[in-house]
């Protein structure tokens, strides 16, 4: 069983999109900067088991550049985190378009 459900993942994606928009408006910052900060620091990216679940639930699971992931990763679990980051970032960007 996965550590997060499909619904939990996509609820978190929508919440990240909403938060990024609010932070960008409050701070007068670029929304892409806010997105990168939120996704990079999200618990779903930081924990390997949850990062696997991100790849399972994401429609953008192939979004990451495999050369980047393999070159930057010191291990397989690092590569999973890199792919999960890019997948979740793309999902949050898609959610922003839905608002």
KERONU-138921 format. One record per residue (C-alpha): residue number from 0; residue in three letters; x, y, z. Coordinates in nm, 4 decimals. Example, Ala and Ser with C-alpha at 12.3 -4.5 7.8 and 13.67 -1.06 7.14 Angstrom:
residues 2
+-----+-----+----------+----------+----------+
|   i |  aa |        u |        v |        w |
+-----+-----+----------+----------+----------+
|   0 | ala |   1.2300 |  -0.4500 |   0.7800 |
|   1 | ser |   1.3670 |  -0.1060 |   0.7140 |
+-----+-----+----------+----------+----------+
***
This chain:
residues 99
+-----+-----+----------+----------+----------+
|   i |  aa |        u |        v |        w |
+-----+-----+----------+----------+----------+
|   0 | unk |   0.0000 |   0.0000 |   0.0000 |
|   1 | unk |   0.1247 |   0.3477 |  -0.0872 |
|   2 | unk |   0.1903 |   0.5973 |   0.1952 |
|   3 | unk |  -0.0385 |   0.8573 |   0.0336 |
|   4 | unk |  -0.3597 |   0.8125 |  -0.1614 |
|   5 | unk |  -0.4441 |   0.9551 |  -0.5010 |
|   6 | unk |  -0.6850 |   1.1985 |  -0.3357 |
|   7 | unk |  -0.4300 |   1.3098 |  -0.0731 |
|   8 | unk |  -0.1726 |   1.3744 |  -0.3439 |
|   9 | unk |  -0.4018 |   1.5781 |  -0.5666 |
|  10 | unk |  -0.5435 |   1.7702 |  -0.2689 |
|  11 | unk |  -0.1843 |   1.8634 |  -0.1784 |
|  12 | unk |  -0.1170 |   1.9677 |  -0.5390 |
|  13 | unk |  -0.4203 |   2.1990 |  -0.5400 |
|  14 | unk |  -0.3207 |   2.3395 |  -0.1999 |
|  15 | unk |   0.0325 |   2.4130 |  -0.3262 |
|  16 | unk |  -0.1102 |   2.5932 |  -0.6287 |
|  17 | unk |  -0.3422 |   2.8009 |  -0.4099 |
|  18 | unk |  -0.0655 |   2.8829 |  -0.1615 |
|  19 | unk |   0.1794 |   2.9780 |  -0.4362 |
|  20 | unk |  -0.0703 |   3.2176 |  -0.5893 |
|  21 | unk |  -0.1464 |   3.3758 |  -0.2504 |
|  22 | unk |   0.2230 |   3.4124 |  -0.1608 |
|  23 | unk |   0.3055 |   3.5658 |  -0.4978 |
|  24 | unk |   0.0268 |   3.8214 |  -0.4555 |
|  25 | unk |   0.1216 |   3.9018 |  -0.0939 |
|  26 | unk |   0.4957 |   3.9288 |  -0.1558 |
|  27 | unk |   0.4837 |   4.0720 |  -0.5060 |
|  28 | unk |   0.7074 |   3.7851 |  -0.6114 |
|  29 | unk |   0.7129 |   3.5631 |  -0.9160 |
|  30 | unk |   0.4712 |   3.2733 |  -0.8858 |
|  31 | unk |   0.7263 |   3.0326 |  -1.0366 |
|  32 | unk |   0.9692 |   3.1128 |  -0.7546 |
|  33 | unk |   0.6978 |   3.0402 |  -0.4996 |
|  34 | unk |   0.6108 |   2.7137 |  -0.6770 |
|  35 | unk |   0.9693 |   2.5921 |  -0.6742 |
|  36 | unk |   1.0064 |   2.6718 |  -0.3030 |
|  37 | unk |   0.6807 |   2.5020 |  -0.2054 |
|  38 | unk |   0.7357 |   2.1875 |  -0.4091 |
|  39 | unk |   1.1031 |   2.1537 |  -0.3192 |
|  40 | unk |   1.0232 |   2.1708 |   0.0507 |
|  41 | unk |   0.7133 |   1.9532 |   0.0408 |
|  42 | unk |   0.7137 |   1.6388 |   0.2527 |
|  43 | unk |   0.6051 |   1.4294 |  -0.0468 |
|  44 | unk |   0.9386 |   1.5072 |  -0.2122 |
|  45 | unk |   1.1553 |   1.4732 |   0.0978 |
|  46 | unk |   1.0566 |   1.1185 |   0.1909 |
|  47 | unk |   1.1504 |   0.8431 |  -0.0531 |
|  48 | unk |   0.8385 |   0.6329 |   0.0009 |
|  49 | unk |   0.6176 |   0.9366 |  -0.0598 |
|  50 | unk |   0.8269 |   1.0388 |  -0.3617 |
|  51 | unk |   0.7533 |   0.6970 |  -0.5136 |
|  52 | unk |   0.3837 |   0.7622 |  -0.4490 |
|  53 | unk |   0.4112 |   1.0990 |  -0.6260 |
|  54 | unk |   0.5412 |   0.9197 |  -0.9343 |
|  55 | unk |   0.2599 |   0.6649 |  -0.9058 |
|  56 | unk |  -0.0175 |   0.9280 |  -0.8774 |
|  57 | unk |   0.1193 |   1.1920 |  -1.1155 |
|  58 | unk |   0.0223 |   1.2202 |  -1.4799 |
|  59 | unk |   0.3550 |   1.3994 |  -1.5291 |
|  60 | unk |   0.5787 |   1.1240 |  -1.3932 |
|  61 | unk |   0.8108 |   1.1462 |  -1.6938 |
|  62 | unk |   0.8511 |   1.5229 |  -1.6669 |
|  63 | unk |   1.2055 |   1.5123 |  -1.5296 |
|  64 | unk |   1.5084 |   1.5085 |  -1.7544 |
|  65 | unk |   1.6650 |   1.1656 |  -1.7136 |
|  66 | unk |   2.0145 |   1.2992 |  -1.7784 |
|  67 | unk |   1.9732 |   1.5596 |  -1.5065 |
|  68 | unk |   1.8359 |   1.3031 |  -1.2628 |
|  69 | unk |   2.1127 |   1.0562 |  -1.3299 |
|  70 | unk |   2.3906 |   1.3157 |  -1.3232 |
|  71 | unk |   2.2743 |   1.4924 |  -1.0072 |
|  72 | unk |   2.1721 |   1.1829 |  -0.8179 |
|  73 | unk |   2.4185 |   1.0188 |  -0.5877 |
|  74 | unk |   2.1878 |   0.7219 |  -0.5516 |
|  75 | unk |   1.8695 |   0.5664 |  -0.6825 |
|  76 | unk |   1.6654 |   0.7294 |  -0.4067 |
|  77 | unk |   1.8092 |   1.0706 |  -0.5040 |
|  78 | unk |   1.6953 |   1.0083 |  -0.8625 |
|  79 | unk |   1.3445 |   0.9214 |  -0.7401 |
|  80 | unk |   1.3330 |   1.2506 |  -0.5496 |
|  81 | unk |   1.4436 |   1.4467 |  -0.8561 |
|  82 | unk |   1.1791 |   1.2826 |  -1.0758 |
|  83 | unk |   0.9129 |   1.3322 |  -0.8064 |
|  84 | unk |   1.0037 |   1.7013 |  -0.7758 |
|  85 | unk |   0.9614 |   1.7588 |  -1.1501 |
|  86 | unk |   0.6396 |   1.5557 |  -1.1606 |
|  87 | unk |   0.4811 |   1.7398 |  -0.8693 |
|  88 | unk |   0.5960 |   2.0774 |  -1.0020 |
|  89 | unk |   0.4271 |   2.0034 |  -1.3358 |
|  90 | unk |   0.1103 |   1.8887 |  -1.1554 |
|  91 | unk |   0.0996 |   2.2095 |  -0.9497 |
|  92 | unk |   0.1513 |   2.4178 |  -1.2650 |
|  93 | unk |  -0.1374 |   2.2290 |  -1.4263 |
|  94 | unk |  -0.3524 |   2.2966 |  -1.1192 |
|  95 | unk |  -0.2762 |   2.6686 |  -1.1467 |
|  96 | unk |  -0.4178 |   2.6680 |  -1.4969 |
|  97 | unk |  -0.7396 |   2.5156 |  -1.3625 |
|  98 | unk |  -0.8011 |   2.8104 |  -1.1227 |
+-----+-----+----------+----------+----------+
***
